[in-house]
Amino acid sequence: GLGQGGTQRHRQISCHSITVINRPTIRRLACRGGVKRNSGRIYEETRGALKIFMDDVLRDTVAYTENEDR
């Protein structure tokens, strides 16, 4: 029947969810890319670049799904 729980299709996401990308996560990504040492400012720069990239990806995704009439 209805109302028995299950997964939610749409979840509310906070505006500042990019801060979840913490220093060890950025360090692991940089290590995968071949970076040996990070400066202190790289973390905020990486968060900013990642936010711009994700905004572009989400904008394209919304455009594709609206165009597909889903």
All heavy atoms as a GROMACS GRO file, in nm:
protein
  555
    1GLY      N    1   0.080  -0.118   0.000
    1GLY     CA    2   0.000   0.000   0.000
    1GLY      C    3   0.084   0.125   0.000
    1GLY      O    4   0.206   0.122  -0.017
    2LEU      N    5   0.017   0.234   0.019
    2LEU     CA    6   0.087   0.362   0.016
    2LEU      C    7   0.140   0.399   0.154
    2LEU      O    8   0.088   0.356   0.255
    2LEU     CB    9  -0.008   0.472  -0.031
    2LEU     CG   10  -0.059   0.458  -0.174
    2LEU    CD1   11  -0.163   0.564  -0.203
    2LEU    CD2   12   0.055   0.467  -0.272
    3GLY      N   13   0.242   0.479   0.157
    3GLY     CA   14   0.293   0.534   0.281
    3GLY      C   15   0.373   0.439   0.367
    3GLY      O   16   0.375   0.453   0.488
    4GLN      N   17   0.437   0.340   0.307
    4GLN     CA   18   0.514   0.246   0.386
    4GLN      C   19   0.662   0.279   0.387
    4GLN      O   20   0.743   0.194   0.419
    4GLN     CB   21   0.494   0.105   0.333
    4GLN     CG   22   0.353   0.055   0.353
    4GLN     CD   23   0.338  -0.088   0.307
    4GLN    OE1   24   0.430  -0.145   0.251
    4GLN    NE2   25   0.221  -0.144   0.328
    5GLY      N   26   0.697   0.399   0.353
    5GLY     CA   27   0.838   0.438   0.358
    5GLY      C   28   0.907   0.409   0.227
    5GLY      O   29   0.853   0.430   0.121
    6GLY      N   30   1.026   0.358   0.235
    6GLY     CA   31   1.106   0.333   0.116
    6GLY      C   32   1.201   0.448   0.089
    6GLY      O   33   1.222   0.534   0.172
    7THR      N   34   1.259   0.448  -0.029
    7THR     CA   35   1.356   0.552  -0.061
    7THR      C   36   1.286   0.678  -0.107
    7THR      O   37   1.176   0.674  -0.163
    7THR     CB   38   1.451   0.505  -0.172
    7THR    OG1   39   1.375   0.475  -0.287
    7THR    CG2   40   1.528   0.384  -0.128
    8GLN      N   41   1.352   0.789  -0.086
    8GLN     CA   42   1.299   0.917  -0.131
    8GLN      C   43   1.360   0.949  -0.265
    8GLN      O   44   1.479   0.932  -0.287
    8GLN     CB   45   1.334   1.029  -0.033
    8GLN     CG   46   1.268   1.015   0.101
    8GLN     CD   47   1.308   1.129   0.192
    8GLN    OE1   48   1.395   1.208   0.161
    8GLN    NE2   49   1.243   1.136   0.306
    9ARG      N   50   1.280   0.998  -0.356
    9ARG     CA   51   1.330   1.032  -0.488
    9ARG      C   52   1.406   1.164  -0.484
    9ARG      O   53   1.511   1.178  -0.545
    9ARG     CB   54   1.215   1.042  -0.586
    9ARG     CG   55   1.261   1.071  -0.727
    9ARG     CD   56   1.150   1.052  -0.822
    9ARG     NE   57   1.124   0.911  -0.835
    9ARG     CZ   58   1.126   0.847  -0.949
    9ARG    NH1   59   1.148   0.911  -1.059
    9ARG    NH2   60   1.102   0.720  -0.956
   10HIS      N   61   1.353   1.262  -0.414
   10HIS     CA   62   1.418   1.393  -0.407
   10HIS      C   63   1.447   1.426  -0.261
   10HIS      O   64   1.359   1.420  -0.177
   10HIS     CB   65   1.326   1.501  -0.465
   10HIS     CG   66   1.290   1.475  -0.608
   10HIS    ND1   67   1.380   1.486  -0.710
   10HIS    CD2   68   1.173   1.437  -0.664
   10HIS    CE1   69   1.320   1.456  -0.823
   10HIS    NE2   70   1.195   1.426  -0.798
   11ARG      N   71   1.572   1.460  -0.235
   11ARG     CA   72   1.611   1.498  -0.100
   11ARG      C   73   1.647   1.645  -0.099
   11ARG      O   74   1.699   1.697  -0.196
   11ARG     CB   75   1.729   1.417  -0.052
   11ARG     CG   76   1.689   1.278  -0.008
   11ARG     CD   77   1.806   1.211   0.056
   11ARG     NE   78   1.884   1.148  -0.049
   11ARG     CZ   79   2.005   1.102  -0.034
   11ARG    NH1   80   2.063   1.110   0.081
   11ARG    NH2   81   2.069   1.047  -0.133
   12GLN      N   82   1.623   1.710   0.013
   12GLN     CA   83   1.661   1.849   0.030
   12GLN      C   84   1.811   1.855   0.056
   12GLN      O   85   1.863   1.788   0.144
   12GLN     CB   86   1.585   1.910   0.147
   12GLN     CG   87   1.603   2.058   0.162
   12GLN     CD   88   1.535   2.136   0.051
   12GLN    OE1   89   1.442   2.088  -0.010
   12GLN    NE2   90   1.583   2.254   0.024
   13ILE      N   91   1.882   1.936  -0.021
   13ILE     CA   92   2.026   1.950  -0.007
   13ILE      C   93   2.055   2.091   0.039
   13ILE      O   94   2.000   2.188  -0.013
   13ILE     CB   95   2.097   1.921  -0.140
   13ILE    CG1   96   2.070   1.777  -0.182
   13ILE    CG2   97   2.246   1.944  -0.128
   13ILE    CD1   98   2.122   1.744  -0.319
   14SER      N   99   2.143   2.103   0.138
   14SER     CA  100   2.175   2.235   0.188
   14SER      C  101   2.259   2.312   0.088
   14SER      O  102   2.323   2.254   0.000
   14SER     CB  103   2.249   2.226   0.322
   14SER     OG  104   2.377   2.173   0.299
   15CYS      N  105   2.261   2.442   0.101
   15CYS     CA  106   2.334   2.528   0.008
   15CYS      C  107   2.484   2.510   0.021
   15CYS      O  108   2.558   2.528  -0.075
   15CYS     CB  109   2.298   2.674   0.032
   15CYS     SG  110   2.126   2.710   0.005
   16HIS      N  111   2.532   2.475   0.138
   16HIS     CA  112   2.675   2.470   0.162
   16HIS      C  113   2.725   2.326   0.168
   16HIS      O  114   2.812   2.293   0.247
   16HIS     CB  115   2.709   2.543   0.292
   16HIS     CG  116   2.663   2.685   0.291
   16HIS    ND1  117   2.721   2.780   0.211
   16HIS    CD2  118   2.563   2.747   0.357
   16HIS    CE1  119   2.659   2.895   0.229
   16HIS    NE2  120   2.563   2.877   0.318
   17SER      N  121   2.672   2.240   0.083
   17SER     CA  122   2.712   2.100   0.088
   17SER      C  123   2.850   2.078   0.028
   17SER      O  124   2.905   1.970   0.040
   17SER     CB  125   2.609   2.014   0.016
   17SER     OG  126   2.601   2.053  -0.119
   18ILE      N  127   2.907   2.181  -0.037
   18ILE     CA  128   3.041   2.165  -0.094
   18ILE      C  129   3.146   2.157   0.016
   18ILE      O  130   3.254   2.104  -0.005
   18ILE     CB  131   3.070   2.281  -0.192
   18ILE    CG1  132   3.189   2.246  -0.282
   18ILE    CG2  133   3.097   2.410  -0.119
   18ILE    CD1  134   3.159   2.144  -0.384
   19THR      N  135   3.114   2.204   0.138
   19THR     CA  136   3.211   2.196   0.247
   19THR      C  137   3.226   2.054   0.300
   19THR      O  138   3.315   2.029   0.380
   19THR     CB  139   3.171   2.290   0.361
   19THR    OG1  140   3.040   2.255   0.406
   19THR    CG2  141   3.174   2.435   0.317
   20VAL      N  142   3.142   1.963   0.253
   20VAL     CA  143   3.156   1.823   0.291
   20VAL      C  144   3.284   1.766   0.229
   20VAL      O  145   3.343   1.672   0.281
   20VAL     CB  146   3.032   1.743   0.245
   20VAL    CG1  147   3.049   1.595   0.267
   20VAL    CG2  148   2.910   1.794   0.317
   21ILE      N  149   3.329   1.826   0.119
   21ILE     CA  150   3.454   1.785   0.056
   21ILE      C  151   3.567   1.838   0.146
   21ILE      O  152   3.607   1.953   0.137
   21ILE     CB  153   3.467   1.842  -0.086
   21ILE    CG1  154   3.343   1.811  -0.169
   21ILE    CG2  155   3.592   1.788  -0.153
   21ILE    CD1  156   3.318   1.665  -0.191
   22ASN      N  157   3.616   1.753   0.233
   22ASN     CA  158   3.711   1.798   0.334
   22ASN      C  159   3.855   1.780   0.288
   22ASN      O  160   3.882   1.734   0.177
   22ASN     CB  161   3.685   1.727   0.467
   22ASN     CG  162   3.682   1.578   0.452
   22ASN    OD1  163   3.716   1.525   0.347
   22ASN    ND2  164   3.641   1.509   0.556
   23ARG      N  165   3.948   1.816   0.372
   23ARG     CA  166   4.090   1.816   0.335
   23ARG      C  167   4.143   1.679   0.295
   23ARG      O  168   4.213   1.668   0.194
   23ARG     CB  169   4.172   1.875   0.448
   23ARG     CG  170   4.152   2.023   0.465
   23ARG     CD  171   4.221   2.073   0.589
   23ARG     NE  172   4.364   2.068   0.577
   23ARG     CZ  173   4.443   2.173   0.566
   23ARG    NH1  174   4.391   2.294   0.568
   23ARG    NH2  175   4.572   2.159   0.557
   24PRO      N  176   4.114   1.574   0.370
   24PRO     CA  177   4.166   1.443   0.326
   24PRO      C  178   4.110   1.398   0.191
   24PRO      O  179   4.180   1.334   0.113
   24PRO     CB  180   4.123   1.348   0.437
   24PRO     CG  181   4.103   1.432   0.555
   24PRO     CD  182   4.056   1.564   0.504
   25THR      N  183   3.986   1.434   0.162
   25THR     CA  184   3.927   1.398   0.033
   25THR      C  185   4.000   1.469  -0.080
   25THR      O  186   4.033   1.407  -0.182
   25THR     CB  187   3.778   1.434   0.032
   25THR    OG1  188   3.714   1.371   0.141
   25THR    CG2  189   3.714   1.390  -0.096
   26ILE      N  190   4.026   1.598  -0.062
   26ILE     CA  191   4.098   1.674  -0.164
   26ILE      C  192   4.240   1.622  -0.176
   26ILE      O  193   4.295   1.611  -0.287
   26ILE     CB  194   4.094   1.824  -0.130
   26ILE    CG1  195   3.951   1.875  -0.141
   26ILE    CG2  196   4.186   1.903  -0.221
   26ILE    CD1  197   3.930   2.015  -0.090
   27ARG      N  198   4.300   1.584  -0.065
   27ARG     CA  199   4.436   1.529  -0.068
   27ARG      C  200   4.440   1.398  -0.145
   27ARG      O  201   4.532   1.373  -0.223
   27ARG     CB  202   4.485   1.510   0.075
   27ARG     CG  203   4.630   1.476   0.083
   27ARG     CD  204   4.678   1.471   0.227
   27ARG     NE  205   4.675   1.604   0.286
   27ARG     CZ  206   4.628   1.631   0.406
   27ARG    NH1  207   4.582   1.535   0.483
   27ARG    NH2  208   4.630   1.753   0.453
   28ARG      N  209   4.338   1.312  -0.126
   28ARG     CA  210   4.333   1.185  -0.201
   28ARG      C  211   4.316   1.209  -0.350
   28ARG      O  212   4.380   1.143  -0.432
   28ARG     CB  213   4.219   1.099  -0.149
   28ARG     CG  214   4.253   1.020  -0.027
   28ARG     CD  215   4.149   0.914   0.001
   28ARG     NE  216   4.016   0.968   0.023
   28ARG     CZ  217   3.970   1.009   0.140
   28ARG    NH1  218   4.046   1.000   0.247
   28ARG    NH2  219   3.848   1.056   0.151
   29LEU      N  220   4.229   1.304  -0.386
   29LEU     CA  221   4.210   1.335  -0.528
   29LEU      C  222   4.339   1.389  -0.590
   29LEU      O  223   4.376   1.351  -0.702
   29LEU     CB  224   4.098   1.438  -0.545
   29LEU     CG  225   3.957   1.388  -0.526
   29LEU    CD1  226   3.860   1.505  -0.525
   29LEU    CD2  227   3.921   1.290  -0.634
   30ALA      N  228   4.409   1.475  -0.518
   30ALA     CA  229   4.534   1.530  -0.569
   30ALA      C  230   4.640   1.421  -0.581
   30ALA      O  231   4.717   1.419  -0.678
   30ALA     CB  232   4.582   1.641  -0.476
   31CYS      N  233   4.644   1.330  -0.486
   31CYS     CA  234   4.740   1.221  -0.491
   31CYS      C  235   4.714   1.132  -0.611
   31CYS      O  236   4.807   1.085  -0.677
   31CYS     CB  237   4.732   1.141  -0.362
   31CYS     SG  238   4.866   1.025  -0.341
   32ARG      N  239   4.588   1.111  -0.642
   32ARG     CA  240   4.553   1.034  -0.761
   32ARG      C  241   4.595   1.103  -0.888
   32ARG      O  242   4.627   1.039  -0.987
   32ARG     CB  243   4.402   1.014  -0.766
   32ARG     CG  244   4.358   0.880  -0.722
   32ARG     CD  245   4.212   0.863  -0.746
   32ARG     NE  246   4.190   0.750  -0.832
   32ARG     CZ  247   4.076   0.689  -0.843
   32ARG    NH1  248   3.972   0.733  -0.779
   32ARG    NH2  249   4.064   0.586  -0.921
   33GLY      N  250   4.596   1.237  -0.884
   33GLY     CA  251   4.638   1.314  -0.999
   33GLY      C  252   4.788   1.332  -1.008
   33GLY      O  253   4.837   1.393  -1.103
   34GLY      N  254   4.862   1.282  -0.911
   34GLY     CA  255   5.007   1.288  -0.917
   34GLY      C  256   5.070   1.403  -0.840
   34GLY      O  257   5.187   1.431  -0.857
   35VAL      N  258   4.993   1.471  -0.756
   35VAL     CA  259   5.045   1.583  -0.678
   35VAL      C  260   5.114   1.528  -0.554
   35VAL      O  261   5.059   1.444  -0.483
   35VAL     CB  262   4.931   1.680  -0.638
   35VAL    CG1  263   4.980   1.791  -0.550
   35VAL    CG2  264   4.865   1.735  -0.762
   36LYS      N  265   5.234   1.576  -0.526
   36LYS     CA  266   5.308   1.527  -0.410
   36LYS      C  267   5.285   1.610  -0.285
   36LYS      O  268   5.275   1.558  -0.176
   36LYS     CB  269   5.457   1.522  -0.442
   36LYS     CG  270   5.486   1.426  -0.553
   36LYS     CD  271   5.626   1.375  -0.546
   36LYS     CE  272   5.652   1.283  -0.662
   36LYS     NZ  273   5.646   1.146  -0.629
   37ARG      N  274   5.278   1.744  -0.300
   37ARG     CA  275   5.256   1.832  -0.186
   37ARG      C  276   5.150   1.935  -0.220
   37ARG      O  277   5.142   1.981  -0.333
   37ARG     CB  278   5.385   1.905  -0.149
   37ARG     CG  279   5.488   1.814  -0.090
   37ARG     CD  280   5.609   1.892  -0.052
   37ARG     NE  281   5.576   1.984   0.056
   37ARG     CZ  282   5.655   2.009   0.157
   37ARG    NH1  283   5.772   1.951   0.164
   37ARG    NH2  284   5.620   2.094   0.250
   38ASN      N  285   5.069   1.971  -0.119
   38ASN     CA  286   4.965   2.072  -0.136
   38ASN      C  287   4.997   2.194  -0.050
   38ASN      O  288   5.046   2.180   0.062
   38ASN     CB  289   4.829   2.019  -0.091
   38ASN     CG  290   4.778   1.910  -0.181
   38ASN    OD1  291   4.806   1.909  -0.299
   38ASN    ND2  292   4.705   1.818  -0.122
   39SER      N  293   4.966   2.312  -0.103
   39SER     CA  294   4.976   2.431  -0.018
   39SER      C  295   4.845   2.447   0.058
   39SER      O  296   4.746   2.379   0.030
   39SER     CB  297   5.004   2.555  -0.103
   39SER     OG  298   4.892   2.588  -0.180
   40GLY      N  299   4.842   2.538   0.152
   40GLY     CA  300   4.723   2.556   0.235
   40GLY      C  301   4.605   2.613   0.160
   40GLY      O  302   4.489   2.586   0.193
   41ARG      N  303   4.632   2.694   0.056
   41ARG     CA  304   4.522   2.759  -0.016
   41ARG      C  305   4.455   2.670  -0.117
   41ARG      O  306   4.351   2.706  -0.172
   41ARG     CB  307   4.575   2.884  -0.088
   41ARG     CG  308   4.615   2.993   0.008
   41ARG     CD  309   4.662   3.113  -0.067
   41ARG     NE  310   4.792   3.079  -0.127
   41ARG     CZ  311   4.854   3.154  -0.216
   41ARG    NH1  312   4.800   3.264  -0.258
   41ARG    NH2  313   4.972   3.118  -0.264
   42ILE      N  314   4.513   2.554  -0.144
   42ILE     CA  315   4.462   2.469  -0.251
   42ILE      C  316   4.324   2.414  -0.218
   42ILE      O  317   4.245   2.385  -0.308
   42ILE     CB  318   4.561   2.355  -0.282
   42ILE    CG1  319   4.532   2.293  -0.418
   42ILE    CG2  320   4.556   2.248  -0.176
   42ILE    CD1  321   4.561   2.382  -0.532
   43TYR      N  322   4.291   2.403  -0.090
   43TYR     CA  323   4.165   2.340  -0.053
   43TYR      C  324   4.045   2.427  -0.091
   43TYR      O  325   3.947   2.378  -0.149
   43TYR     CB  326   4.165   2.307   0.096
   43TYR     CG  327   4.280   2.214   0.131
   43TYR    CD1  328   4.391   2.261   0.199
   43TYR    CD2  329   4.278   2.082   0.091
   43TYR    CE1  330   4.497   2.176   0.229
   43TYR    CE2  331   4.382   1.997   0.121
   43TYR     CZ  332   4.491   2.045   0.188
   43TYR     OH  333   4.596   1.961   0.215
   44GLU      N  334   4.050   2.556  -0.061
   44GLU     CA  335   3.940   2.645  -0.099
   44GLU      C  336   3.931   2.660  -0.250
   44GLU      O  337   3.823   2.666  -0.307
   44GLU     CB  338   3.957   2.782  -0.033
   44GLU     CG  339   3.929   2.780   0.115
   44GLU     CD  340   3.788   2.734   0.148
   44GLU    OE1  341   3.694   2.771   0.075
   44GLU    OE2  342   3.773   2.657   0.245
   45GLU      N  343   4.047   2.665  -0.317
   45GLU     CA  344   4.047   2.675  -0.463
   45GLU      C  345   3.985   2.550  -0.526
   45GLU      O  346   3.909   2.560  -0.622
   45GLU     CB  347   4.191   2.692  -0.515
   45GLU     CG  348   4.251   2.826  -0.482
   45GLU     CD  349   4.187   2.939  -0.562
   45GLU    OE1  350   4.147   2.916  -0.677
   45GLU    OE2  351   4.176   3.048  -0.507
   46THR      N  352   4.016   2.435  -0.471
   46THR     CA  353   3.962   2.310  -0.523
   46THR      C  354   3.811   2.305  -0.501
   46THR      O  355   3.737   2.262  -0.591
   46THR     CB  356   4.029   2.190  -0.454
   46THR    OG1  357   4.170   2.201  -0.473
   46THR    CG2  358   3.980   2.060  -0.511
   47ARG      N  359   3.765   2.348  -0.384
   47ARG     CA  360   3.620   2.351  -0.359
   47ARG      C  361   3.549   2.444  -0.457
   47ARG      O  362   3.442   2.411  -0.507
   47ARG     CB  363   3.593   2.395  -0.216
   47ARG     CG  364   3.621   2.288  -0.115
   47ARG     CD  365   3.579   2.330   0.024
   47ARG     NE  366   3.628   2.235   0.122
   47ARG     CZ  367   3.724   2.259   0.208
   47ARG    NH1  368   3.782   2.377   0.211
   47ARG    NH2  369   3.762   2.167   0.293
   48GLY      N  370   3.609   2.560  -0.484
   48GLY     CA  371   3.548   2.653  -0.579
   48GLY      C  372   3.542   2.595  -0.720
   48GLY      O  373   3.439   2.605  -0.788
   49ALA      N  374   3.651   2.533  -0.765
   49ALA     CA  375   3.654   2.473  -0.898
   49ALA      C  376   3.556   2.357  -0.908
   49ALA      O  377   3.487   2.341  -1.010
   49ALA     CB  378   3.795   2.426  -0.932
   50LEU      N  379   3.546   2.278  -0.802
   50LEU     CA  380   3.453   2.165  -0.802
   50LEU      C  381   3.308   2.212  -0.804
   50LEU      O  382   3.224   2.153  -0.872
   50LEU     CB  383   3.478   2.078  -0.679
   50LEU     CG  384   3.401   1.949  -0.670
   50LEU    CD1  385   3.436   1.858  -0.786
   50LEU    CD2  386   3.432   1.880  -0.539
   51LYS      N  387   3.278   2.321  -0.734
   51LYS     CA  388   3.143   2.376  -0.734
   51LYS      C  389   3.105   2.425  -0.873
   51LYS      O  390   2.995   2.398  -0.921
   51LYS     CB  391   3.131   2.490  -0.634
   51LYS     CG  392   2.992   2.548  -0.626
   51LYS     CD  393   2.982   2.652  -0.518
   51LYS     CE  394   2.847   2.713  -0.502
   51LYS     NZ  395   2.749   2.691  -0.602
   52ILE      N  396   3.196   2.494  -0.942
   52ILE     CA  397   3.169   2.541  -1.078
   52ILE      C  398   3.147   2.422  -1.171
   52ILE      O  399   3.053   2.421  -1.252
   52ILE     CB  400   3.285   2.630  -1.127
   52ILE    CG1  401   3.285   2.761  -1.048
   52ILE    CG2  402   3.273   2.658  -1.276
   52ILE    CD1  403   3.408   2.844  -1.070
   53PHE      N  404   3.232   2.321  -1.160
   53PHE     CA  405   3.218   2.203  -1.245
   53PHE      C  406   3.085   2.132  -1.221
   53PHE      O  407   3.016   2.095  -1.317
   53PHE     CB  408   3.334   2.107  -1.218
   53PHE     CG  409   3.323   1.977  -1.293
   53PHE    CD1  410   3.348   1.972  -1.429
   53PHE    CD2  411   3.288   1.862  -1.227
   53PHE    CE1  412   3.338   1.852  -1.498
   53PHE    CE2  413   3.277   1.742  -1.295
   53PHE     CZ  414   3.302   1.738  -1.430
   54MET      N  415   3.048   2.115  -1.094
   54MET     CA  416   2.923   2.046  -1.064
   54MET      C  417   2.801   2.128  -1.108
   54MET      O  418   2.700   2.071  -1.153
   54MET     CB  419   2.914   2.014  -0.915
   54MET     CG  420   3.011   1.908  -0.870
   54MET     SD  421   2.995   1.754  -0.960
   54MET     CE  422   2.832   1.703  -0.912
   55ASP      N  423   2.808   2.261  -1.097
   55ASP     CA  424   2.699   2.344  -1.148
   55ASP      C  425   2.681   2.324  -1.297
   55ASP      O  426   2.568   2.313  -1.346
   55ASP     CB  427   2.726   2.492  -1.118
   55ASP     CG  428   2.706   2.525  -0.971
   55ASP    OD1  429   2.640   2.447  -0.901
   55ASP    OD2  430   2.758   2.631  -0.928
   56ASP      N  431   2.791   2.318  -1.372
   56ASP     CA  432   2.784   2.297  -1.517
   56ASP      C  433   2.725   2.160  -1.549
   56ASP      O  434   2.640   2.147  -1.639
   56ASP     CB  435   2.921   2.311  -1.581
   56ASP     CG  436   2.973   2.453  -1.577
   56ASP    OD1  437   2.891   2.546  -1.556
   56ASP    OD2  438   3.095   2.472  -1.595
   57VAL      N  439   2.769   2.057  -1.477
   57VAL     CA  440   2.719   1.922  -1.501
   57VAL      C  441   2.569   1.914  -1.472
   57VAL      O  442   2.492   1.858  -1.550
   57VAL     CB  443   2.797   1.819  -1.416
   57VAL    CG1  444   2.729   1.683  -1.418
   57VAL    CG2  445   2.939   1.807  -1.468
   58LEU      N  446   2.527   1.974  -1.361
   58LEU     CA  447   2.384   1.970  -1.326
   58LEU      C  448   2.300   2.050  -1.424
   58LEU      O  449   2.189   2.008  -1.458
   58LEU     CB  450   2.364   2.021  -1.183
   58LEU     CG  451   2.410   1.925  -1.075
   58LEU    CD1  452   2.401   1.992  -0.939
   58LEU    CD2  453   2.326   1.800  -1.076
   59ARG      N  454   2.352   2.162  -1.471
   59ARG     CA  455   2.278   2.242  -1.570
   59ARG      C  456   2.258   2.162  -1.699
   59ARG      O  457   2.149   2.158  -1.756
   59ARG     CB  458   2.352   2.372  -1.598
   59ARG     CG  459   2.274   2.467  -1.685
   59ARG     CD  460   2.348   2.596  -1.712
   59ARG     NE  461   2.403   2.657  -1.592
   59ARG     CZ  462   2.533   2.672  -1.567
   59ARG    NH1  463   2.622   2.631  -1.655
   59ARG    NH2  464   2.574   2.727  -1.455
   60ASP      N  465   2.364   2.094  -1.744
   60ASP     CA  466   2.353   2.011  -1.864
   60ASP      C  467   2.257   1.895  -1.843
   60ASP      O  468   2.178   1.860  -1.932
   60ASP     CB  469   2.490   1.958  -1.905
   60ASP     CG  470   2.582   2.068  -1.954
   60ASP    OD1  471   2.531   2.178  -1.988
   60ASP    OD2  472   2.704   2.044  -1.960
   61THR      N  473   2.263   1.833  -1.725
   61THR     CA  474   2.175   1.721  -1.695
   61THR      C  475   2.029   1.762  -1.697
   61THR      O  476   1.944   1.692  -1.753
   61THR     CB  477   2.210   1.662  -1.557
   61THR    OG1  478   2.348   1.626  -1.557
   61THR    CG2  479   2.126   1.541  -1.525
   62VAL      N  480   1.999   1.877  -1.638
   62VAL     CA  481   1.861   1.927  -1.637
   62VAL      C  482   1.816   1.957  -1.780
   62VAL      O  483   1.704   1.924  -1.819
   62VAL     CB  484   1.849   2.051  -1.547
   62VAL    CG1  485   1.716   2.120  -1.567
   62VAL    CG2  486   1.866   2.010  -1.402
   63ALA      N  487   1.904   2.016  -1.860
   63ALA     CA  488   1.868   2.046  -1.998
   63ALA      C  489   1.839   1.918  -2.077
   63ALA      O  490   1.743   1.914  -2.153
   63ALA     CB  491   1.980   2.125  -2.064
   64TYR      N  492   1.921   1.815  -2.058
   64TYR     CA  493   1.899   1.691  -2.130
   64TYR      C  494   1.769   1.623  -2.088
   64TYR      O  495   1.693   1.574  -2.170
   64TYR     CB  496   2.015   1.595  -2.109
   64TYR     CG  497   2.140   1.632  -2.185
   64TYR    CD1  498   2.264   1.623  -2.124
   64TYR    CD2  499   2.135   1.678  -2.315
   64TYR    CE1  500   2.379   1.658  -2.192
   64TYR    CE2  501   2.249   1.714  -2.384
   64TYR     CZ  502   2.370   1.703  -2.321
   64TYR     OH  503   2.484   1.738  -2.387
   65THR      N  504   1.743   1.618  -1.957
   65THR     CA  505   1.622   1.550  -1.911
   65THR      C  506   1.496   1.627  -1.949
   65THR      O  507   1.393   1.566  -1.979
   65THR     CB  508   1.626   1.528  -1.759
   65THR    OG1  509   1.648   1.651  -1.694
   65THR    CG2  510   1.732   1.430  -1.723
   66GLU      N  511   1.501   1.760  -1.949
   66GLU     CA  512   1.385   1.837  -1.993
   66GLU      C  513   1.362   1.817  -2.142
   66GLU      O  514   1.248   1.815  -2.189
   66GLU     CB  515   1.402   1.984  -1.961
   66GLU     CG  516   1.384   2.015  -1.815
   66GLU     CD  517   1.407   2.161  -1.783
   66GLU    OE1  518   1.456   2.235  -1.873
   66GLU    OE2  519   1.377   2.201  -1.670
   67ASN      N  520   1.468   1.803  -2.218
   67ASN     CA  521   1.455   1.785  -2.362
   67ASN      C  522   1.401   1.647  -2.396
   67ASN      O  523   1.336   1.629  -2.497
   67ASN     CB  524   1.591   1.806  -2.430
   67ASN     CG  525   1.579   1.826  -2.578
   67ASN    OD1  526   1.472   1.858  -2.628
   67ASN    ND2  527   1.688   1.805  -2.649
   68GLU      N  528   1.427   1.548  -2.309
   68GLU     CA  529   1.380   1.413  -2.331
   68GLU      C  530   1.235   1.393  -2.289
   68GLU      O  531   1.181   1.286  -2.306
   68GLU     CB  532   1.469   1.313  -2.255
   68GLU     CG  533   1.607   1.298  -2.310
   68GLU     CD  534   1.610   1.214  -2.435
   68GLU    OE1  535   1.529   1.121  -2.445
   68GLU    OE2  536   1.692   1.242  -2.523
   69ASP      N  537   1.174   1.493  -2.228
   69ASP     CA  538   1.035   1.485  -2.178
   69ASP      C  539   1.019   1.372  -2.077
   69ASP      O  540   0.927   1.293  -2.083
   69ASP     CB  541   0.936   1.467  -2.292
   69ASP     CG  542   0.928   1.591  -2.380
   69ASP    OD1  543   0.954   1.701  -2.328
   69ASP    OD2  544   0.898   1.577  -2.499
   70ARG      N  545   1.109   1.366  -1.982
   70ARG     CA  546   1.098   1.264  -1.877
   70ARG      C  547   1.030   1.322  -1.756
   70ARG      O  548   1.032   1.435  -1.729
   70ARG     CB  549   1.237   1.215  -1.837
   70ARG     CG  550   1.298   1.132  -1.945
   70ARG     CD  551   1.429   1.075  -1.897
   70ARG     NE  552   1.487   0.999  -2.005
   70ARG     CZ  553   1.593   0.926  -1.993
   70ARG    NH1  554   1.654   0.919  -1.879
   70ARG    NH2  555   1.644   0.860  -2.093
   0.00000   0.00000   0.00000
